[in-house]
Amino acid sequence: MPWRRFRKKVERPIDVSKSIEESLEDAADGESEEDAIELAELDDATIAEAATGVPDEDRAPTELGDKLRGVLDEAAQRGGLPHSAPRGIAVDRRPGAARSEDPHAARYPESDVDLAVEAARGLRLKNPVMTASGTFGQGVEYAELIDVSRLGAIVNKGTTPAARPGNPQYRIAETPSGILNSIGLENPGAAEVARKYGKAWAELGVAVIVNVAGYSVEDYVYVVHEMTGTPGVVAYEINVSCPNVKGGMLFGCDPDLAAEVTRAVKAETDLPVIVKLTPNAPDVVAVARACEEAGADALTAINTVLGMRIDTRRRRPILGTGSGGLSGPAIRPIAVHITYQVAQAVAIPIIGAGGVTNAQDALEFLMAGASSVQVGTATFADPLAPLKVIEGLAAYVKEQGLTSIRDVIGAALPVRED
Ligand SMILES: Cc1cc2nc3c(=O)[nH]c(=O)nc-3n(C[C@H](O)[C@H](O)[C@H](O)COP(=O)(O)O)c2cc1C
């Protein structure tokens, strides 16, 4: 399925009298062909589809969608799109397919640079760049636009035991240097995710980390159980930013609750288990330590930061749920700070997330002690952002004369006495 995203560097104030789709269509009216091509690359899904990866089958194709598809096809005929395999050439991306047979492998700037990292205990990735959960659909949709096999890994949309319709509208609001979202874990449920995407994941030749969400310890275990044996899946990322139905507190805000989920999921699977920390915890370092003691193989730092915007005309919060999760460059200093603190408290790998838009941002996380990063909100403005981060890191390793990207991990941490 193709996609529509926010366009780069365009201020798009929220007009609450219209749906986001209508506003985007209005904004696209009268665009020059060049702009249309850019939009076409970003394509024509709704924001909810883009965030969940689940096509809205009742949605009729839009006029804009048809127009953009036409322009996209024309552009492809004129010589293909950057960063993607040219159309009409089949590239074997199955795991195990010899990379030397890939006619495009050699042209990628990272091909001859050692970017391999240990993203979690037992999980070595060819490079440290993943996509963040909820910002890259189920990954397969992007294969039409970019060569996703270049990514270190993709993290799928939060997966719950049963299908969830998500939260009421509005679910996205722009903020200075970021966005607020309250998508509400819209997804088709674990069994359907495994059935629908497993085969495609394996064919893409990219490592898939399943993001697991739930409202009880049993929920998390159930999702992992349902996903067991799904082709392409290499690890689980546990989203503990969910309220526990028993007490209402977020699993990730309480060290004991977070440890309980970690232990239960570890007992269910032999794959690496990554716990995604919430910056909304009163003591995130205590949660990190508890998860490590409970057997976590890595930690992701961080999930979104609680925030709110008010529609001053309606005198109500803009988001249907009132508050939502803030992401994008606005939260990067918070995320780097937490990474730096957690890196000094645990020995397991850390995956940095929060506002990574380019290689310099990624380097901040790596130097703060993360061994890999996730790119999330940045892909809404530029679907090529994760690939540009990989290319930028490769260029950095070359320019600095490093042996590998691993040389910079933790470089900014205080020197330990022991
Ligand atoms: C629209 C949207 C949906 C998200 N959905 C999920 C999710 O389902 N599970 C999860 O663990 N994190 C989710 N996140 C959080 C991101 O994975 C990431 O941790 C956060 O956005 C910070 O990274 P960023 O600033 O690069 O986006 C979502 C973020 C956004 C913007």
Ligand as a Chemical Component Dictionary entry (heavy atoms), coordinates in Angstrom:
data_LIG
# 
_chem_comp.id                   LIG 
_chem_comp.type                 NON-POLYMER 
_chem_comp.pdbx_formal_charge   0 
_chem_comp.three_letter_code    LIG 
# 
loop_
_chem_comp_atom.comp_id 
_chem_comp_atom.atom_id 
_chem_comp_atom.alt_atom_id 
_chem_comp_atom.type_symbol 
_chem_comp_atom.charge 
_chem_comp_atom.model_Cartn_x 
_chem_comp_atom.model_Cartn_y 
_chem_comp_atom.model_Cartn_z 
_chem_comp_atom.pdbx_ordinal 
LIG C1  C1  C 0 2.142  7.809  15.558 1  
LIG C2  C2  C 0 2.992  7.082  16.545 2  
LIG C3  C3  C 0 2.624  5.809  16.938 3  
LIG C4  C4  C 0 3.408  5.108  17.878 4  
LIG N1  N1  N 0 3.047  3.838  18.233 5  
LIG C5  C5  C 0 3.823  3.131  19.093 6  
LIG C6  C6  C 0 3.501  1.786  19.431 7  
LIG O1  O1  O 0 2.529  1.203  18.925 8  
LIG N2  N2  N 0 4.296  1.142  20.332 9  
LIG C7  C7  C 0 5.400  1.748  20.885 10 
LIG O2  O2  O 0 6.093  1.120  21.695 11 
LIG N3  N3  N 0 5.746  3.012  20.566 12 
LIG C8  C8  C 0 4.978  3.711  19.687 13 
LIG N4  N4  N 0 5.338  5.001  19.343 14 
LIG C9  C9  C 0 6.549  5.594  19.924 15 
LIG C10 C10 C 0 7.747  5.492  18.954 16 
LIG O3  O3  O 0 8.033  4.149  18.640 17 
LIG C11 C11 C 0 9.011  6.163  19.540 18 
LIG O4  O4  O 0 9.404  5.512  20.716 19 
LIG C12 C12 C 0 8.788  7.639  19.856 20 
LIG O5  O5  O 0 7.965  8.231  18.888 21 
LIG C13 C13 C 0 10.086 8.428  19.943 22 
LIG O6  O6  O 0 10.805 8.366  18.744 23 
LIG P1  P1  P 0 10.681 9.489  17.570 24 
LIG O7  O7  O 0 10.806 10.816 18.240 25 
LIG O8  O8  O 0 11.805 9.175  16.632 26 
LIG O9  O9  O 0 9.343  9.296  16.955 27 
LIG C14 C14 C 0 4.570  5.712  18.428 28 
LIG C15 C15 C 0 4.928  6.997  18.013 29 
LIG C16 C16 C 0 4.173  7.675  17.081 30 
LIG C17 C17 C 0 4.611  9.046  16.658 31 
# 
loop_
_chem_comp_bond.comp_id 
_chem_comp_bond.atom_id_1 
_chem_comp_bond.atom_id_2 
_chem_comp_bond.value_order 
_chem_comp_bond.pdbx_ordinal 
LIG C1  C2  SING 1  
LIG C2  C3  SING 2  
LIG C2  C16 DOUB 3  
LIG C3  C4  DOUB 4  
LIG C4  N1  SING 5  
LIG C4  C14 SING 6  
LIG N1  C5  DOUB 7  
LIG C5  C6  SING 8  
LIG C5  C8  SING 9  
LIG C6  O1  DOUB 10 
LIG C6  N2  SING 11 
LIG N2  C7  SING 12 
LIG C7  O2  DOUB 13 
LIG C7  N3  SING 14 
LIG N3  C8  DOUB 15 
LIG C8  N4  SING 16 
LIG N4  C9  SING 17 
LIG N4  C14 SING 18 
LIG C9  C10 SING 19 
LIG C10 O3  SING 20 
LIG C10 C11 SING 21 
LIG C11 O4  SING 22 
LIG C11 C12 SING 23 
LIG C12 O5  SING 24 
LIG C12 C13 SING 25 
LIG C13 O6  SING 26 
LIG O6  P1  SING 27 
LIG P1  O7  DOUB 28 
LIG P1  O8  SING 29 
LIG P1  O9  SING 30 
LIG C14 C15 DOUB 31 
LIG C15 C16 SING 32 
LIG C16 C17 SING 33 
# 
